[in-house]
Amino acid sequence: MSANLCWRSVSRSRNSLPDALKFILRDKYRLEGAQIWDIGNVSYLRGLADANVEGAQELIDAITKHNEVELWLEY
């Protein structure tokens, strides 16, 4: 079954993230339903960005800009 890892700020439309990041976050955080990610998640994401995981920096930038984002898998 195919799924997209998506994020959005509270008042904006959704944005898809790359598959590599989707698999990492799905396995580590069991994304079953929407989760709110904020500055507390950025240090973990920085590690992924340092490891060149595509999409991690995009998510860091979104959290930094909007203070928090909603993250979910969309089937």
CHARMM internal coordinates of N, CA and C (Angstrom, degrees):
IC EDIT
DIST 1 N 1 CA 1.4338
DIST 1 CA 1 C 1.5227
ANGL 1 N 1 CA 1 C 108.45
DIST 1 C 2 N 1.2929
ANGL 1 CA 1 C 2 N 115.82
DIHE 1 N 1 CA 1 C 2 N 132.28
DIST 2 N 2 CA 1.4562
ANGL 1 C 2 N 2 CA 122.14
DIHE 1 CA 1 C 2 N 2 CA -178.67
DIST 2 CA 2 C 1.5267
ANGL 2 N 2 CA 2 C 110.48
DIHE 1 C 2 N 2 CA 2 C -89.74
DIST 2 C 3 N 1.3180
ANGL 2 CA 2 C 3 N 115.89
DIHE 2 N 2 CA 2 C 3 N 142.19
DIST 3 N 3 CA 1.4665
ANGL 2 C 3 N 3 CA 120.96
DIHE 2 CA 2 C 3 N 3 CA 178.70
DIST 3 CA 3 C 1.5161
ANGL 3 N 3 CA 3 C 108.80
DIHE 2 C 3 N 3 CA 3 C -144.09
DIST 3 C 4 N 1.3121
ANGL 3 CA 3 C 4 N 117.18
DIHE 3 N 3 CA 3 C 4 N 151.93
DIST 4 N 4 CA 1.4623
ANGL 3 C 4 N 4 CA 123.79
DIHE 3 CA 3 C 4 N 4 CA 173.27
DIST 4 CA 4 C 1.5173
ANGL 4 N 4 CA 4 C 108.59
DIHE 3 C 4 N 4 CA 4 C -109.66
DIST 4 C 5 N 1.3249
ANGL 4 CA 4 C 5 N 116.70
DIHE 4 N 4 CA 4 C 5 N 139.83
DIST 5 N 5 CA 1.4580
ANGL 4 C 5 N 5 CA 121.60
DIHE 4 CA 4 C 5 N 5 CA 170.93
DIST 5 CA 5 C 1.5157
ANGL 5 N 5 CA 5 C 106.02
DIHE 4 C 5 N 5 CA 5 C -89.52
DIST 5 C 6 N 1.3173
ANGL 5 CA 5 C 6 N 117.38
DIHE 5 N 5 CA 5 C 6 N 121.81
DIST 6 N 6 CA 1.4604
ANGL 5 C 6 N 6 CA 121.96
DIHE 5 CA 5 C 6 N 6 CA -173.63
DIST 6 CA 6 C 1.5204
ANGL 6 N 6 CA 6 C 110.96
DIHE 5 C 6 N 6 CA 6 C -123.13
DIST 6 C 7 N 1.3299
ANGL 6 CA 6 C 7 N 114.98
DIHE 6 N 6 CA 6 C 7 N 156.28
DIST 7 N 7 CA 1.4623
ANGL 6 C 7 N 7 CA 120.56
DIHE 6 CA 6 C 7 N 7 CA 173.69
DIST 7 CA 7 C 1.5189
ANGL 7 N 7 CA 7 C 108.22
DIHE 6 C 7 N 7 CA 7 C -141.17
DIST 7 C 8 N 1.3308
ANGL 7 CA 7 C 8 N 115.04
DIHE 7 N 7 CA 7 C 8 N 158.76
DIST 8 N 8 CA 1.4599
ANGL 7 C 8 N 8 CA 121.42
DIHE 7 CA 7 C 8 N 8 CA 172.10
DIST 8 CA 8 C 1.5234
ANGL 8 N 8 CA 8 C 108.17
DIHE 7 C 8 N 8 CA 8 C -159.93
DIST 8 C 9 N 1.3091
ANGL 8 CA 8 C 9 N 114.04
DIHE 8 N 8 CA 8 C 9 N 151.38
DIST 9 N 9 CA 1.4507
ANGL 8 C 9 N 9 CA 117.28
DIHE 8 CA 8 C 9 N 9 CA 170.45
DIST 9 CA 9 C 1.5213
ANGL 9 N 9 CA 9 C 106.08
DIHE 8 C 9 N 9 CA 9 C -74.73
DIST 9 C 10 N 1.2788
ANGL 9 CA 9 C 10 N 116.78
DIHE 9 N 9 CA 9 C 10 N 170.20
DIST 10 N 10 CA 1.4625
ANGL 9 C 10 N 10 CA 120.30
DIHE 9 CA 9 C 10 N 10 CA -174.65
DIST 10 CA 10 C 1.5213
ANGL 10 N 10 CA 10 C 112.08
DIHE 9 C 10 N 10 CA 10 C -56.22
DIST 10 C 11 N 1.3166
ANGL 10 CA 10 C 11 N 118.61
DIHE 10 N 10 CA 10 C 11 N -34.55
DIST 11 N 11 CA 1.4616
ANGL 10 C 11 N 11 CA 120.55
DIHE 10 CA 10 C 11 N 11 CA -174.40
DIST 11 CA 11 C 1.5261
ANGL 11 N 11 CA 11 C 114.49
DIHE 10 C 11 N 11 CA 11 C -115.07
DIST 11 C 12 N 1.3141
ANGL 11 CA 11 C 12 N 118.34
DIHE 11 N 11 CA 11 C 12 N 16.84
DIST 12 N 12 CA 1.4697
ANGL 11 C 12 N 12 CA 120.20
DIHE 11 CA 11 C 12 N 12 CA -175.68
DIST 12 CA 12 C 1.5224
ANGL 12 N 12 CA 12 C 111.52
DIHE 11 C 12 N 12 CA 12 C -119.51
DIST 12 C 13 N 1.3286
ANGL 12 CA 12 C 13 N 115.46
DIHE 12 N 12 CA 12 C 13 N 170.74
DIST 13 N 13 CA 1.4636
ANGL 12 C 13 N 13 CA 120.89
DIHE 12 CA 12 C 13 N 13 CA 178.11
DIST 13 CA 13 C 1.5264
ANGL 13 N 13 CA 13 C 110.68
DIHE 12 C 13 N 13 CA 13 C -77.59
DIST 13 C 14 N 1.3100
ANGL 13 CA 13 C 14 N 115.76
DIHE 13 N 13 CA 13 C 14 N 165.52
DIST 14 N 14 CA 1.4625
ANGL 13 C 14 N 14 CA 120.85
DIHE 13 CA 13 C 14 N 14 CA -174.95
DIST 14 CA 14 C 1.5158
ANGL 14 N 14 CA 14 C 112.51
DIHE 13 C 14 N 14 CA 14 C -75.53
DIST 14 C 15 N 1.3409
ANGL 14 CA 14 C 15 N 116.47
DIHE 14 N 14 CA 14 C 15 N 156.59
DIST 15 N 15 CA 1.4606
ANGL 14 C 15 N 15 CA 125.05
DIHE 14 CA 14 C 15 N 15 CA 176.88
DIST 15 CA 15 C 1.5192
ANGL 15 N 15 CA 15 C 107.80
DIHE 14 C 15 N 15 CA 15 C -134.38
DIST 15 C 16 N 1.3203
ANGL 15 CA 15 C 16 N 118.05
DIHE 15 N 15 CA 15 C 16 N 134.51
DIST 16 N 16 CA 1.4616
ANGL 15 C 16 N 16 CA 121.58
DIHE 15 CA 15 C 16 N 16 CA 179.12
DIST 16 CA 16 C 1.5203
ANGL 16 N 16 CA 16 C 110.74
DIHE 15 C 16 N 16 CA 16 C -88.20
DIST 16 C 17 N 1.3288
ANGL 16 CA 16 C 17 N 115.55
DIHE 16 N 16 CA 16 C 17 N 147.81
DIST 17 N 17 CA 1.4556
ANGL 16 C 17 N 17 CA 122.52
DIHE 16 CA 16 C 17 N 17 CA 177.64
DIST 17 CA 17 C 1.5313
ANGL 17 N 17 CA 17 C 109.13
DIHE 16 C 17 N 17 CA 17 C -115.56
DIST 17 C 18 N 1.3399
ANGL 17 CA 17 C 18 N 118.53
DIHE 17 N 17 CA 17 C 18 N 161.48
DIST 18 N 18 CA 1.4617
ANGL 17 C 18 N 18 CA 122.03
DIHE 17 CA 17 C 18 N 18 CA -176.65
DIST 18 CA 18 C 1.5336
ANGL 18 N 18 CA 18 C 113.61
DIHE 17 C 18 N 18 CA 18 C -64.58
DIST 18 C 19 N 1.3254
ANGL 18 CA 18 C 19 N 114.65
DIHE 18 N 18 CA 18 C 19 N 157.40
DIST 19 N 19 CA 1.4625
ANGL 18 C 19 N 19 CA 121.48
DIHE 18 CA 18 C 19 N 19 CA -177.62
DIST 19 CA 19 C 1.5247
ANGL 19 N 19 CA 19 C 113.82
DIHE 18 C 19 N 19 CA 19 C -60.89
DIST 19 C 20 N 1.3337
ANGL 19 CA 19 C 20 N 118.19
DIHE 19 N 19 CA 19 C 20 N -39.37
DIST 20 N 20 CA 1.4690
ANGL 19 C 20 N 20 CA 120.11
DIHE 19 CA 19 C 20 N 20 CA -177.65
DIST 20 CA 20 C 1.5262
ANGL 20 N 20 CA 20 C 110.73
DIHE 19 C 20 N 20 CA 20 C -57.68
DIST 20 C 21 N 1.3215
ANGL 20 CA 20 C 21 N 116.33
DIHE 20 N 20 CA 20 C 21 N -45.46
DIST 21 N 21 CA 1.4635
ANGL 20 C 21 N 21 CA 120.62
DIHE 20 CA 20 C 21 N 21 CA 178.63
DIST 21 CA 21 C 1.5206
ANGL 21 N 21 CA 21 C 110.37
DIHE 20 C 21 N 21 CA 21 C -67.07
DIST 21 C 22 N 1.3047
ANGL 21 CA 21 C 22 N 116.55
DIHE 21 N 21 CA 21 C 22 N -39.08
DIST 22 N 22 CA 1.4691
ANGL 21 C 22 N 22 CA 120.93
DIHE 21 CA 21 C 22 N 22 CA 178.54
DIST 22 CA 22 C 1.5198
ANGL 22 N 22 CA 22 C 110.49
DIHE 21 C 22 N 22 CA 22 C -56.75
DIST 22 C 23 N 1.3267
ANGL 22 CA 22 C 23 N 117.70
DIHE 22 N 22 CA 22 C 23 N -48.63
DIST 23 N 23 CA 1.4640
ANGL 22 C 23 N 23 CA 120.87
DIHE 22 CA 22 C 23 N 23 CA -177.23
DIST 23 CA 23 C 1.5308
ANGL 23 N 23 CA 23 C 111.48
DIHE 22 C 23 N 23 CA 23 C -64.99
DIST 23 C 24 N 1.3274
ANGL 23 CA 23 C 24 N 117.17
DIHE 23 N 23 CA 23 C 24 N -40.99
DIST 24 N 24 CA 1.4705
ANGL 23 C 24 N 24 CA 120.58
DIHE 23 CA 23 C 24 N 24 CA -179.94
DIST 24 CA 24 C 1.5278
ANGL 24 N 24 CA 24 C 110.58
DIHE 23 C 24 N 24 CA 24 C -63.57
DIST 24 C 25 N 1.3290
ANGL 24 CA 24 C 25 N 116.32
DIHE 24 N 24 CA 24 C 25 N -50.62
DIST 25 N 25 CA 1.4654
ANGL 24 C 25 N 25 CA 119.42
DIHE 24 CA 24 C 25 N 25 CA -176.95
DIST 25 CA 25 C 1.5215
ANGL 25 N 25 CA 25 C 112.08
DIHE 24 C 25 N 25 CA 25 C -70.39
DIST 25 C 26 N 1.3130
ANGL 25 CA 25 C 26 N 117.37
DIHE 25 N 25 CA 25 C 26 N -35.75
DIST 26 N 26 CA 1.4675
ANGL 25 C 26 N 26 CA 120.26
DIHE 25 CA 25 C 26 N 26 CA 178.48
DIST 26 CA 26 C 1.5274
ANGL 26 N 26 CA 26 C 110.05
DIHE 25 C 26 N 26 CA 26 C -62.11
DIST 26 C 27 N 1.3402
ANGL 26 CA 26 C 27 N 116.52
DIHE 26 N 26 CA 26 C 27 N -44.81
DIST 27 N 27 CA 1.4618
ANGL 26 C 27 N 27 CA 120.39
DIHE 26 CA 26 C 27 N 27 CA -177.77
DIST 27 CA 27 C 1.5285
ANGL 27 N 27 CA 27 C 111.93
DIHE 26 C 27 N 27 CA 27 C -71.86
DIST 27 C 28 N 1.3295
ANGL 27 CA 27 C 28 N 118.06
DIHE 27 N 27 CA 27 C 28 N -39.72
DIST 28 N 28 CA 1.4660
ANGL 27 C 28 N 28 CA 120.32
DIHE 27 CA 27 C 28 N 28 CA -177.56
DIST 28 CA 28 C 1.5272
ANGL 28 N 28 CA 28 C 112.71
DIHE 27 C 28 N 28 CA 28 C -77.28
DIST 28 C 29 N 1.3359
ANGL 28 CA 28 C 29 N 117.61
DIHE 28 N 28 CA 28 C 29 N -39.81
DIST 29 N 29 CA 1.4561
ANGL 28 C 29 N 29 CA 120.84
DIHE 28 CA 28 C 29 N 29 CA -172.80
DIST 29 CA 29 C 1.5187
ANGL 29 N 29 CA 29 C 114.40
DIHE 28 C 29 N 29 CA 29 C -110.24
DIST 29 C 30 N 1.3235
ANGL 29 CA 29 C 30 N 117.79
DIHE 29 N 29 CA 29 C 30 N 3.88
DIST 30 N 30 CA 1.4728
ANGL 29 C 30 N 30 CA 121.65
DIHE 29 CA 29 C 30 N 30 CA 179.02
DIST 30 CA 30 C 1.5209
ANGL 30 N 30 CA 30 C 111.21
DIHE 29 C 30 N 30 CA 30 C 44.94
DIST 30 C 31 N 1.3052
ANGL 30 CA 30 C 31 N 115.04
DIHE 30 N 30 CA 30 C 31 N 65.09
DIST 31 N 31 CA 1.4620
ANGL 30 C 31 N 31 CA 120.97
DIHE 30 CA 30 C 31 N 31 CA -177.25
DIST 31 CA 31 C 1.5254
ANGL 31 N 31 CA 31 C 110.41
DIHE 30 C 31 N 31 CA 31 C -67.85
DIST 31 C 32 N 1.2994
ANGL 31 CA 31 C 32 N 115.74
DIHE 31 N 31 CA 31 C 32 N 86.90
DIST 32 N 32 CA 1.4597
ANGL 31 C 32 N 32 CA 122.76
DIHE 31 CA 31 C 32 N 32 CA 176.86
DIST 32 CA 32 C 1.5181
ANGL 32 N 32 CA 32 C 107.30
DIHE 31 C 32 N 32 CA 32 C -113.60
DIST 32 C 33 N 1.2950
ANGL 32 CA 32 C 33 N 117.00
DIHE 32 N 32 CA 32 C 33 N 88.66
DIST 33 N 33 CA 1.4501
ANGL 32 C 33 N 33 CA 121.37
DIHE 32 CA 32 C 33 N 33 CA -172.62
DIST 33 CA 33 C 1.5104
ANGL 33 N 33 CA 33 C 109.62
DIHE 32 C 33 N 33 CA 33 C 99.18
DIST 33 C 34 N 1.3021
ANGL 33 CA 33 C 34 N 116.26
DIHE 33 N 33 CA 33 C 34 N 172.40
DIST 34 N 34 CA 1.4627
ANGL 33 C 34 N 34 CA 121.72
DIHE 33 CA 33 C 34 N 34 CA -176.12
DIST 34 CA 34 C 1.5252
ANGL 34 N 34 CA 34 C 111.06
DIHE 33 C 34 N 34 CA 34 C -73.16
DIST 34 C 35 N 1.3331
ANGL 34 CA 34 C 35 N 115.28
DIHE 34 N 34 CA 34 C 35 N 144.81
DIST 35 N 35 CA 1.4566
ANGL 34 C 35 N 35 CA 122.79
DIHE 34 CA 34 C 35 N 35 CA 174.58
DIST 35 CA 35 C 1.5211
ANGL 35 N 35 CA 35 C 108.12
DIHE 34 C 35 N 35 CA 35 C -129.14
DIST 35 C 36 N 1.3075
ANGL 35 CA 35 C 36 N 116.47
DIHE 35 N 35 CA 35 C 36 N 146.43
DIST 36 N 36 CA 1.4560
ANGL 35 C 36 N 36 CA 121.52
DIHE 35 CA 35 C 36 N 36 CA 174.50
DIST 36 CA 36 C 1.5250
ANGL 36 N 36 CA 36 C 107.97
DIHE 35 C 36 N 36 CA 36 C -94.89
DIST 36 C 37 N 1.3227
ANGL 36 CA 36 C 37 N 116.35
DIHE 36 N 36 CA 36 C 37 N 124.04
DIST 37 N 37 CA 1.4585
ANGL 36 C 37 N 37 CA 122.44
DIHE 36 CA 36 C 37 N 37 CA 177.52
DIST 37 CA 37 C 1.5201
ANGL 37 N 37 CA 37 C 107.90
DIHE 36 C 37 N 37 CA 37 C -110.54
DIST 37 C 38 N 1.3416
ANGL 37 CA 37 C 38 N 115.23
DIHE 37 N 37 CA 37 C 38 N 138.05
DIST 38 N 38 CA 1.4550
ANGL 37 C 38 N 38 CA 120.23
DIHE 37 CA 37 C 38 N 38 CA -178.52
DIST 38 CA 38 C 1.5134
ANGL 38 N 38 CA 38 C 109.98
DIHE 37 C 38 N 38 CA 38 C -137.06
DIST 38 C 39 N 1.3159
ANGL 38 CA 38 C 39 N 116.98
DIHE 38 N 38 CA 38 C 39 N -163.67
DIST 39 N 39 CA 1.4577
ANGL 38 C 39 N 39 CA 122.36
DIHE 38 CA 38 C 39 N 39 CA -175.16
DIST 39 CA 39 C 1.5323
ANGL 39 N 39 CA 39 C 112.24
DIHE 38 C 39 N 39 CA 39 C -58.02
DIST 39 C 40 N 1.3248
ANGL 39 CA 39 C 40 N 117.74
DIHE 39 N 39 CA 39 C 40 N -25.21
DIST 40 N 40 CA 1.4532
ANGL 39 C 40 N 40 CA 121.20
DIHE 39 CA 39 C 40 N 40 CA 178.10
DIST 40 CA 40 C 1.5167
ANGL 40 N 40 CA 40 C 113.46
DIHE 39 C 40 N 40 CA 40 C -65.77
DIST 40 C 41 N 1.3167
ANGL 40 CA 40 C 41 N 118.07
DIHE 40 N 40 CA 40 C 41 N -20.34
DIST 41 N 41 CA 1.4574
ANGL 40 C 41 N 41 CA 122.57
DIHE 40 CA 40 C 41 N 41 CA 179.30
DIST 41 CA 41 C 1.5293
ANGL 41 N 41 CA 41 C 112.80
DIHE 40 C 41 N 41 CA 41 C -93.03
DIST 41 C 42 N 1.3146
ANGL 41 CA 41 C 42 N 117.18
DIHE 41 N 41 CA 41 C 42 N -8.52
DIST 42 N 42 CA 1.4605
ANGL 41 C 42 N 42 CA 120.35
DIHE 41 CA 41 C 42 N 42 CA -173.00
DIST 42 CA 42 C 1.5246
ANGL 42 N 42 CA 42 C 112.77
DIHE 41 C 42 N 42 CA 42 C -66.86
DIST 42 C 43 N 1.3263
ANGL 42 CA 42 C 43 N 119.34
DIHE 42 N 42 CA 42 C 43 N -36.89
DIST 43 N 43 CA 1.4737
ANGL 42 C 43 N 43 CA 119.34
DIHE 42 CA 42 C 43 N 43 CA -178.13
DIST 43 CA 43 C 1.5305
ANGL 43 N 43 CA 43 C 110.84
DIHE 42 C 43 N 43 CA 43 C -63.12
DIST 43 C 44 N 1.3267
ANGL 43 CA 43 C 44 N 118.09
DIHE 43 N 43 CA 43 C 44 N -39.81
DIST 44 N 44 CA 1.4668
ANGL 43 C 44 N 44 CA 120.78
DIHE 43 CA 43 C 44 N 44 CA 175.60
DIST 44 CA 44 C 1.5323
ANGL 44 N 44 CA 44 C 110.29
DIHE 43 C 44 N 44 CA 44 C -63.10
DIST 44 C 45 N 1.3221
ANGL 44 CA 44 C 45 N 115.98
DIHE 44 N 44 CA 44 C 45 N -44.47
DIST 45 N 45 CA 1.4597
ANGL 44 C 45 N 45 CA 120.06
DIHE 44 CA 44 C 45 N 45 CA -179.95
DIST 45 CA 45 C 1.5250
ANGL 45 N 45 CA 45 C 111.82
DIHE 44 C 45 N 45 CA 45 C -65.14
DIST 45 C 46 N 1.3326
ANGL 45 CA 45 C 46 N 117.62
DIHE 45 N 45 CA 45 C 46 N -33.02
DIST 46 N 46 CA 1.4711
ANGL 45 C 46 N 46 CA 120.52
DIHE 45 CA 45 C 46 N 46 CA 176.76
DIST 46 CA 46 C 1.5212
ANGL 46 N 46 CA 46 C 110.88
DIHE 45 C 46 N 46 CA 46 C -62.49
DIST 46 C 47 N 1.3260
ANGL 46 CA 46 C 47 N 116.52
DIHE 46 N 46 CA 46 C 47 N -38.29
DIST 47 N 47 CA 1.4627
ANGL 46 C 47 N 47 CA 119.90
DIHE 46 CA 46 C 47 N 47 CA 175.37
DIST 47 CA 47 C 1.5144
ANGL 47 N 47 CA 47 C 111.64
DIHE 46 C 47 N 47 CA 47 C -61.73
DIST 47 C 48 N 1.3278
ANGL 47 CA 47 C 48 N 116.44
DIHE 47 N 47 CA 47 C 48 N -41.02
DIST 48 N 48 CA 1.4616
ANGL 47 C 48 N 48 CA 120.02
DIHE 47 CA 47 C 48 N 48 CA 177.12
DIST 48 CA 48 C 1.5258
ANGL 48 N 48 CA 48 C 110.94
DIHE 47 C 48 N 48 CA 48 C -66.73
DIST 48 C 49 N 1.3229
ANGL 48 CA 48 C 49 N 116.84
DIHE 48 N 48 CA 48 C 49 N -39.84
DIST 49 N 49 CA 1.4665
ANGL 48 C 49 N 49 CA 120.52
DIHE 48 CA 48 C 49 N 49 CA 178.02
DIST 49 CA 49 C 1.5286
ANGL 49 N 49 CA 49 C 110.40
DIHE 48 C 49 N 49 CA 49 C -64.01
DIST 49 C 50 N 1.3384
ANGL 49 CA 49 C 50 N 117.16
DIHE 49 N 49 CA 49 C 50 N -40.45
DIST 50 N 50 CA 1.4659
ANGL 49 C 50 N 50 CA 121.01
DIHE 49 CA 49 C 50 N 50 CA 177.99
DIST 50 CA 50 C 1.5255
ANGL 50 N 50 CA 50 C 111.27
DIHE 49 C 50 N 50 CA 50 C -63.84
DIST 50 C 51 N 1.3316
ANGL 50 CA 50 C 51 N 116.14
DIHE 50 N 50 CA 50 C 51 N -27.95
DIST 51 N 51 CA 1.4686
ANGL 50 C 51 N 51 CA 121.21
DIHE 50 CA 50 C 51 N 51 CA 177.42
DIST 51 CA 51 C 1.5296
ANGL 51 N 51 CA 51 C 111.17
DIHE 50 C 51 N 51 CA 51 C -88.36
DIST 51 C 52 N 1.3283
ANGL 51 CA 51 C 52 N 116.08
DIHE 51 N 51 CA 51 C 52 N 10.21
DIST 52 N 52 CA 1.4677
ANGL 51 C 52 N 52 CA 122.86
DIHE 51 CA 51 C 52 N 52 CA 177.81
DIST 52 CA 52 C 1.5217
ANGL 52 N 52 CA 52 C 114.07
DIHE 51 C 52 N 52 CA 52 C 62.42
DIST 52 C 53 N 1.3338
ANGL 52 CA 52 C 53 N 116.97
DIHE 52 N 52 CA 52 C 53 N 34.51
DIST 53 N 53 CA 1.4634
ANGL 52 C 53 N 53 CA 120.32
DIHE 52 CA 52 C 53 N 53 CA 174.14
DIST 53 CA 53 C 1.5196
ANGL 53 N 53 CA 53 C 107.25
DIHE 52 C 53 N 53 CA 53 C -77.49
DIST 53 C 54 N 1.3195
ANGL 53 CA 53 C 54 N 115.77
DIHE 53 N 53 CA 53 C 54 N 116.54
DIST 54 N 54 CA 1.4556
ANGL 53 C 54 N 54 CA 121.86
DIHE 53 CA 53 C 54 N 54 CA -176.62
DIST 54 CA 54 C 1.5310
ANGL 54 N 54 CA 54 C 110.62
DIHE 53 C 54 N 54 CA 54 C -60.12
DIST 54 C 55 N 1.3017
ANGL 54 CA 54 C 55 N 116.54
DIHE 54 N 54 CA 54 C 55 N 132.47
DIST 55 N 55 CA 1.4547
ANGL 54 C 55 N 55 CA 122.53
DIHE 54 CA 54 C 55 N 55 CA 178.09
DIST 55 CA 55 C 1.5148
ANGL 55 N 55 CA 55 C 114.10
DIHE 54 C 55 N 55 CA 55 C 98.28
DIST 55 C 56 N 1.3264
ANGL 55 CA 55 C 56 N 117.94
DIHE 55 N 55 CA 55 C 56 N -19.95
DIST 56 N 56 CA 1.4609
ANGL 55 C 56 N 56 CA 120.20
DIHE 55 CA 55 C 56 N 56 CA -178.58
DIST 56 CA 56 C 1.5290
ANGL 56 N 56 CA 56 C 111.07
DIHE 55 C 56 N 56 CA 56 C -63.09
DIST 56 C 57 N 1.3227
ANGL 56 CA 56 C 57 N 117.63
DIHE 56 N 56 CA 56 C 57 N -44.67
DIST 57 N 57 CA 1.4629
ANGL 56 C 57 N 57 CA 120.16
DIHE 56 CA 56 C 57 N 57 CA -179.83
DIST 57 CA 57 C 1.5206
ANGL 57 N 57 CA 57 C 110.89
DIHE 56 C 57 N 57 CA 57 C -65.71
DIST 57 C 58 N 1.3290
ANGL 57 CA 57 C 58 N 117.36
DIHE 57 N 57 CA 57 C 58 N -36.86
DIST 58 N 58 CA 1.4674
ANGL 57 C 58 N 58 CA 120.57
DIHE 57 CA 57 C 58 N 58 CA 177.35
DIST 58 CA 58 C 1.5291
ANGL 58 N 58 CA 58 C 110.71
DIHE 57 C 58 N 58 CA 58 C -59.72
DIST 58 C 59 N 1.3331
ANGL 58 CA 58 C 59 N 116.07
DIHE 58 N 58 CA 58 C 59 N -41.84
DIST 59 N 59 CA 1.4580
ANGL 58 C 59 N 59 CA 120.23
DIHE 58 CA 58 C 59 N 59 CA 179.67
DIST 59 CA 59 C 1.5275
ANGL 59 N 59 CA 59 C 111.20
DIHE 58 C 59 N 59 CA 59 C -69.60
DIST 59 C 60 N 1.3275
ANGL 59 CA 59 C 60 N 117.52
DIHE 59 N 59 CA 59 C 60 N -38.94
DIST 60 N 60 CA 1.4695
ANGL 59 C 60 N 60 CA 121.24
DIHE 59 CA 59 C 60 N 60 CA 175.02
DIST 60 CA 60 C 1.5245
ANGL 60 N 60 CA 60 C 109.86
DIHE 59 C 60 N 60 CA 60 C -59.00
DIST 60 C 61 N 1.3291
ANGL 60 CA 60 C 61 N 116.20
DIHE 60 N 60 CA 60 C 61 N -47.13
DIST 61 N 61 CA 1.4678
ANGL 60 C 61 N 61 CA 120.74
DIHE 60 CA 60 C 61 N 61 CA -179.42
DIST 61 CA 61 C 1.5244
ANGL 61 N 61 CA 61 C 111.63
DIHE 60 C 61 N 61 CA 61 C -61.33
DIST 61 C 62 N 1.3323
ANGL 61 CA 61 C 62 N 116.38
DIHE 61 N 61 CA 61 C 62 N -39.35
DIST 62 N 62 CA 1.4681
ANGL 61 C 62 N 62 CA 120.65
DIHE 61 CA 61 C 62 N 62 CA 179.88
DIST 62 CA 62 C 1.5249
ANGL 62 N 62 CA 62 C 110.82
DIHE 61 C 62 N 62 CA 62 C -66.36
DIST 62 C 63 N 1.3272
ANGL 62 CA 62 C 63 N 116.64
DIHE 62 N 62 CA 62 C 63 N -43.32
DIST 63 N 63 CA 1.4668
ANGL 62 C 63 N 63 CA 120.22
DIHE 62 CA 62 C 63 N 63 CA 179.14
DIST 63 CA 63 C 1.5266
ANGL 63 N 63 CA 63 C 110.17
DIHE 62 C 63 N 63 CA 63 C -64.82
DIST 63 C 64 N 1.3234
ANGL 63 CA 63 C 64 N 116.31
DIHE 63 N 63 CA 63 C 64 N -42.85
DIST 64 N 64 CA 1.4599
ANGL 63 C 64 N 64 CA 120.72
DIHE 63 CA 63 C 64 N 64 CA 179.78
DIST 64 CA 64 C 1.5262
ANGL 64 N 64 CA 64 C 111.10
DIHE 63 C 64 N 64 CA 64 C -62.04
DIST 64 C 65 N 1.3154
ANGL 64 CA 64 C 65 N 116.84
DIHE 64 N 64 CA 64 C 65 N -40.97
DIST 65 N 65 CA 1.4614
ANGL 64 C 65 N 65 CA 121.28
DIHE 64 CA 64 C 65 N 65 CA -178.28
DIST 65 CA 65 C 1.5304
ANGL 65 N 65 CA 65 C 112.38
DIHE 64 C 65 N 65 CA 65 C -73.05
DIST 65 C 66 N 1.3377
ANGL 65 CA 65 C 66 N 117.13
DIHE 65 N 65 CA 65 C 66 N -42.81
DIST 66 N 66 CA 1.4699
ANGL 65 C 66 N 66 CA 121.27
DIHE 65 CA 65 C 66 N 66 CA -172.18
DIST 66 CA 66 C 1.5328
ANGL 66 N 66 CA 66 C 113.98
DIHE 65 C 66 N 66 CA 66 C -102.99
DIST 66 C 67 N 1.3291
ANGL 66 CA 66 C 67 N 118.05
DIHE 66 N 66 CA 66 C 67 N -2.79
DIST 67 N 67 CA 1.4670
ANGL 66 C 67 N 67 CA 125.07
DIHE 66 CA 66 C 67 N 67 CA -177.46
DIST 67 CA 67 C 1.5227
ANGL 67 N 67 CA 67 C 113.47
DIHE 66 C 67 N 67 CA 67 C 74.55
DIST 67 C 68 N 1.3110
ANGL 67 CA 67 C 68 N 117.66
DIHE 67 N 67 CA 67 C 68 N -32.98
DIST 68 N 68 CA 1.4633
ANGL 67 C 68 N 68 CA 121.17
DIHE 67 CA 67 C 68 N 68 CA 174.56
DIST 68 CA 68 C 1.5217
ANGL 68 N 68 CA 68 C 108.24
DIHE 67 C 68 N 68 CA 68 C -158.26
DIST 68 C 69 N 1.3281
ANGL 68 CA 68 C 69 N 114.96
DIHE 68 N 68 CA 68 C 69 N 152.78
DIST 69 N 69 CA 1.4560
ANGL 68 C 69 N 69 CA 120.48
DIHE 68 CA 68 C 69 N 69 CA 176.46
DIST 69 CA 69 C 1.5295
ANGL 69 N 69 CA 69 C 108.55
DIHE 68 C 69 N 69 CA 69 C -134.92
DIST 69 C 70 N 1.3077
ANGL 69 CA 69 C 70 N 115.23
DIHE 69 N 69 CA 69 C 70 N 155.44
DIST 70 N 70 CA 1.4421
ANGL 69 C 70 N 70 CA 121.37
DIHE 69 CA 69 C 70 N 70 CA 173.99
DIST 70 CA 70 C 1.5263
ANGL 70 N 70 CA 70 C 107.33
DIHE 69 C 70 N 70 CA 70 C -94.02
DIST 70 C 71 N 1.3276
ANGL 70 CA 70 C 71 N 117.00
DIHE 70 N 70 CA 70 C 71 N 133.93
DIST 71 N 71 CA 1.4544
ANGL 70 C 71 N 71 CA 122.75
DIHE 70 CA 70 C 71 N 71 CA -176.26
DIST 71 CA 71 C 1.5057
ANGL 71 N 71 CA 71 C 108.44
DIHE 70 C 71 N 71 CA 71 C -124.72
DIST 71 C 72 N 1.3495
ANGL 71 CA 71 C 72 N 117.77
DIHE 71 N 71 CA 71 C 72 N 133.12
DIST 72 N 72 CA 1.4551
ANGL 71 C 72 N 72 CA 121.14
DIHE 71 CA 71 C 72 N 72 CA -179.62
DIST 72 CA 72 C 1.5072
ANGL 72 N 72 CA 72 C 110.88
DIHE 71 C 72 N 72 CA 72 C -156.96
DIST 72 C 73 N 1.3327
ANGL 72 CA 72 C 73 N 115.38
DIHE 72 N 72 CA 72 C 73 N 162.68
DIST 73 N 73 CA 1.4594
ANGL 72 C 73 N 73 CA 121.90
DIHE 72 CA 72 C 73 N 73 CA 171.69
DIST 73 CA 73 C 1.5131
ANGL 73 N 73 CA 73 C 108.13
DIHE 72 C 73 N 73 CA 73 C -95.77
DIST 73 C 74 N 1.3062
ANGL 73 CA 73 C 74 N 115.78
DIHE 73 N 73 CA 73 C 74 N 133.93
DIST 74 N 74 CA 1.4583
ANGL 73 C 74 N 74 CA 120.66
DIHE 73 CA 73 C 74 N 74 CA -179.84
DIST 74 CA 74 C 1.5300
ANGL 74 N 74 CA 74 C 108.31
DIHE 73 C 74 N 74 CA 74 C -117.06
DIST 74 C 75 N 1.3111
ANGL 74 CA 74 C 75 N 116.00
DIHE 74 N 74 CA 74 C 75 N 121.81
DIST 75 N 75 CA 1.4703
ANGL 74 C 75 N 75 CA 121.17
DIHE 74 CA 74 C 75 N 75 CA -178.18
DIST 75 CA 75 C 1.5034
ANGL 75 N 75 CA 75 C 111.00
DIHE 74 C 75 N 75 CA 75 C -99.26
END
COOR INIT
IC SEED 1 N 1 CA 1 C
IC BUILD
